[in-house]
């Protein structure tokens, strides 16, 4: 039996490498992957070669240590079952379904402490969305929505949809979303957005914008589209003392912003949000464990498997990435199904 691993070999190029099946060390287990999910944000920057130079892949995840450089194994949403163990690992791990922050591969070894057991009432496809939901939870912690506020979410990919779904559970005055693709606009309405605008629709500025130099109607705006141009639009819709939370990672792409107008006198707060850390002012009450537990709870409420639009075998990875790259409007969540 062999191990098959996805590798990014150059911009726009992926390959599946065959290697000997790994043997778990004394303190490790061997996991057979059932599903893994493609991140249409960070992972597509890797596919396109758009990461910023001199940035580590992810210092908080052991499986993603090192710098961005081709060839690179990447991915961080894997669900599987423990098949074998090292001598120092409890027998109770055998057969356990687990979530892991691991690159795309059909088998991998890991220490049990890095794995997240999946409860019996959570199916494999739902568990696959754990990182996206944890990110959405973190976005709400950073944005701190308040009762009666008007909130706008730019970008309705998976993380944007989950953020919308969580916000829809708050007693807001209004919740709007902005998305270029029809498929995702329809999903946004199902997740709880009151209205979802095409960014090219002038009704967006008419409904939510103000007079030039006076800001807009939004108390809180999330920019989750991955498009730097959307940040300027997000800032233009914030009202006096409004907050704009940037959850997008633009990589090497630059944002051209006009900060000399209303932004300055309007006291608009521009907030960076990234799931690898918790905001310092919250760490007295919030830990990674508490945030992760809440993400599991929210997955049970939303049951997000309907966001899966495409399933591919790992051998067809080149087609999966090309689809997301060239026809993003046809996709929401693309997954690799290792049973195919």
C-alpha positions in Angstrom: 0.0 0.0 0.0 1.2 3.5 -0.8 0.7 7.0 0.4 -0.6 9.6 -2.1 0.1 13.3 -1.4 -0.9 16.5 -3.2 2.0 18.8 -4.1 2.0 22.3 -5.5 4.9 22.2 -7.9 4.6 25.7 -9.6 2.0 28.4 -10.1 -1.1 26.7 -11.6 0.4 23.2 -11.3 -0.4 20.4 -8.8 0.7 16.8 -8.8 -0.1 13.7 -6.7 3.1 12.1 -5.4 3.3 8.4 -4.5 5.4 7.5 -1.4 5.8 4.5 0.9 3.1 4.2 3.4 4.3 5.9 6.6 4.8 3.9 9.8 3.6 5.6 13.0 6.3 6.4 15.5 6.0 5.1 19.1 3.9 8.2 20.1 2.0 8.6 16.8 -1.1 7.2 15.1 -1.7 6.5 11.4 -4.8 8.1 10.0 -6.6 7.2 6.8 -8.2 10.3 5.3 -11.9 10.2 4.3 -12.3 13.8 3.1 -10.2 17.0 2.8 -11.4 20.4 1.8 -9.8 23.0 -0.5 -9.5 26.5 1.0 -10.7 28.9 -1.8 -8.8 31.7 0.0 -5.4 30.9 1.4 -4.9 27.7 -0.6 -5.7 29.4 -3.9 -2.9 32.0 -3.2 -0.6 29.0 -3.0 -1.9 27.6 -6.2 -1.5 30.9 -8.0 1.9 31.8 -6.4 0.5 34.9 -4.8 1.8 34.5 -1.3 4.1 37.3 0.1 7.8 36.5 0.3 9.4 35.9 3.6 6.2 34.6 5.3 6.1 31.2 7.1 3.4 28.8 6.0 1.8 28.5 9.5 3.9 28.5 12.6 0.9 27.4 14.7 0.4 24.0 12.8 3.2 21.4 13.0 2.2 19.8 9.7 2.6 23.2 8.0 6.0 24.3 9.3 8.5 26.0 7.0 8.4 28.8 4.4 6.3 29.2 1.3 8.3 27.7 -1.5 7.6 25.2 -4.3 7.3 22.3 -4.2 4.9 22.6 -1.3 2.3 20.3 0.4 -0.5 22.3 1.7 -4.1 22.1 3.0 -5.5 22.2 6.6 -9.0 20.5 6.5 -8.8 16.7 6.8 -11.2 14.2 8.3 -10.3 10.5 8.7 -10.1 7.5 10.9 -7.2 6.1 13.0 -6.0 2.8 11.5 -2.8 2.0 13.5 -0.8 3.3 16.5 2.6 3.4 18.0 3.4 1.4 21.1 3.0 4.4 23.5 -0.5 5.3 22.3 -3.7 4.0 23.9 -5.6 1.3 22.1 -8.7 3.6 22.4 -7.5 5.6 19.5 -8.0 2.7 17.0 -11.1 3.4 14.9 -11.5 7.0 16.2 -12.8 9.5 13.7 -10.7 12.6 13.8 -10.3 16.1 12.3 -6.7 17.2 11.5 -4.9 20.3 10.3 -3.1 18.3 7.6 -2.2 18.7 3.9 -4.1 16.7 1.2 -3.0 13.1 1.5 -4.7 9.7 1.9 -2.6 8.6 4.9 -0.7 10.5 7.5 1.0 10.1 10.8 0.4 12.5 13.7 0.6 12.7 17.5 -2.8 12.2 19.1 -2.6 15.7 20.8 -2.8 17.3 17.4 -6.0 15.5 16.4 -9.6 16.5 17.3 -11.9 13.6 17.9 -15.3 13.9 16.2 -18.4 13.3 18.3 -20.9 10.7 17.2 -23.6 13.2 16.4 -21.3 15.1 13.9 -20.9 13.5 10.4 -17.6 13.5 8.5 -18.6 16.2 6.0 -19.8 18.6 8.7 -16.5 18.1 10.7 -14.6 19.1 7.6 -15.8 22.7 8.1 -14.3 23.1 11.6 -11.5 25.5 10.6 -13.9 27.7 8.6 -16.4 27.8 11.5 -13.6 28.6 14.0 -12.5 31.5 11.8 -16.1 32.8 11.7 -16.3 32.6 15.5 -13.0 34.5 15.7 -14.4 37.2 13.3 -17.4 37.7 15.5 -15.2 38.0 18.6 -13.0 40.6 16.9 -16.0 42.6 15.4 -18.1 42.4 18.6 -21.5 43.0 16.9 -23.9 44.9 19.2 -27.7 44.9 19.5 -29.4 47.2 16.9 -26.4 47.6 14.6 -26.4 47.5 10.8 -23.8 45.0 9.6 -22.5 44.2 6.1 -20.4 41.2 5.1 -18.3 41.4 1.9 -17.7 38.0 0.4 -19.9 34.9 0.7 -17.4 32.1 0.3 -17.6 29.5 3.1 -16.1 31.8 5.8 -18.3 34.7 4.7 -21.4 32.5 4.7 -20.6 31.1 8.2 -20.0 34.7 9.4 -23.4 35.7 8.0 -25.1 32.7 9.6 -23.7 33.5 13.0 -24.6 37.2 12.7 -28.1 36.3 11.7 -28.5 34.9 15.3 -27.9 38.4 16.8 -30.6 41.0 17.4 -29.2 43.3 14.7 -31.1 46.2 13.0 -30.1 44.8 9.6 -27.7 42.3 8.1 -26.6 42.7 4.5 -24.0 40.8 2.4 -22.1 41.6 -0.8 -21.1 38.9 -3.3 -20.3 38.8 -7.0 -21.6 35.3 -7.7 -25.3 34.4 -7.9 -24.8 30.9 -6.4 -23.3 32.4 -3.3 -25.8 35.2 -3.1 -28.6 32.6 -3.0 -26.7 30.7 -0.2 -26.2 33.9 1.7 -30.0 34.5 1.9 -30.5 30.9 3.1 -27.9 31.6 5.8 -29.8 34.6 7.1 -28.8 37.7 5.2 -31.6 40.2 4.8 -30.4 41.2 1.4 -27.3 40.2 -0.7 -26.0 42.7 -3.2 -23.9 42.2 -6.3 -21.0 44.7 -5.7 -21.6 46.0 -9.2 -25.2 46.9 -8.4 -25.5 50.7 -7.7 -28.2 49.9 -5.2 -25.5 49.0 -2.8 -24.2 52.5 -2.5 -27.7 54.0 -2.8 -29.1 51.9 0.1 -26.1 51.8 2.4 -23.8 54.7 1.4 -24.0 58.2 2.5 -23.1 61.5 1.0 -19.5 62.0 -0.2 -17.3 62.6 2.7 -19.9 61.6 5.3 -19.5 57.8 5.5 -22.2 55.2 5.1 -24.9 53.4 7.1 -22.9 50.5 8.6 -21.8 50.2 12.2 -19.8 47.1 11.4 -18.4 45.8 8.1 -16.6 42.6 7.4 -14.3 42.3 4.4 -14.0 38.6 3.6 -13.9 38.5 -0.2 -10.2 38.1 -0.7 -10.4 41.0 -3.2 -8.3 44.1 -2.1 -10.6 46.4 -4.1 -13.5 45.4 -1.8 -11.7 47.0 1.2 -12.1 50.5 -0.2 -15.9 49.8 -0.7 -16.1 48.4 2.8 -14.5 51.5 4.3 -16.9 53.8 2.3 -19.9 52.2 3.8 -18.8 52.6 7.5 -20.4 55.3 9.5 -18.8 57.6 12.1 -16.9 55.4 14.6 -17.8 52.3 12.6 -15.6 49.2 12.5 -14.2 47.4 9.5 -12.9 43.9 10.2 -10.5 42.5 7.6 -10.5 38.7 7.6 -9.2 38.4 4.0 -5.6 37.5 3.5 -4.5 39.2 0.3 -1.1 37.6 0.0 1.0 39.6 -2.5 -2.0 41.5 -3.7 -2.1 45.2 -2.8 -5.1 47.3 -1.5 -5.3 50.9 -2.9 -7.1 52.9 -0.2 -8.1 56.5 0.2 -7.6 57.2 3.9 -7.5 61.0 3.5 -11.2 61.5 3.4 -14.0 60.4 5.8 -11.8 57.6 7.2 -9.6 60.0 9.1 -12.2 62.4 10.6 -14.8 59.7 10.9 -12.7 57.7 13.4 -13.3 54.5 11.5 -11.5 51.5 13.1 -9.7 49.1 10.7 -9.3 45.8 12.5 -7.2 42.8 11.4 -8.6 39.4 12.3 -6.7 36.1 11.9 -7.6 32.8 13.5 -4.1 31.8 14.4 -4.4 34.1 17.5 -7.0 35.5 19.8 -7.2 39.2 20.3 -5.1 40.1 23.4 -8.0 41.9 25.2 -9.9 38.6 25.1 -7.3 36.2 26.2 -8.2 36.6 29.9 -11.5 35.0 29.1 -11.1 33.2 25.8 -8.7 30.3 25.0 -8.1 28.4 21.8 -10.0 25.5 23.5 -13.0 27.5 24.3 -13.1 29.0 20.8 -12.8 25.5 19.2 -15.6 24.1 21.4 -17.8 26.9 20.4 -17.1 26.2 16.7 -18.2 22.6 17.2 -21.4 23.8 18.8 -22.1 26.2 15.9 -21.5 23.5 13.3 -24.3 21.5 15.0 -26.6 24.5 14.5 -25.8 25.2 10.9 -25.0 21.8 9.5 -23.0 23.2 6.6 -22.7 20.2 4.3 -25.0 21.8 1.8 -22.2 24.2 1.0 -20.3 21.4 -0.7 -20.8 21.9 -4.4 -18.2 19.6 -5.9 -16.4 16.4 -4.9 -13.2 15.1 -6.6 -10.9 12.2 -6.3 -7.4 13.2 -5.2 -6.2 12.0 -8.6 -8.3 14.7 -10.3 -6.8 17.5 -8.2 -5.7 19.5 -11.2 -9.3 19.7 -12.4 -10.5 20.7 -8.9 -8.1 23.7 -8.7 -8.7 24.7 -12.3 -12.4 24.9 -11.6 -12.0 27.1 -8.6 -9.4 29.3 -10.4 -11.4 29.8 -13.6 -15.0 29.4 -12.6 -15.3 30.5 -8.9 -18.9 31.4 -9.4 -19.8 27.7 -9.9 -18.3 26.6 -6.5 -18.7 27.2 -2.8 -16.9 24.3 -1.1 -14.8 21.8 -3.2 -13.7 18.7 -1.4 -11.5 15.7 -2.1 -13.4 12.4 -1.5 -10.8 9.6 -0.8 -13.4 7.0 -1.2 -13.6 7.7 -5.0 
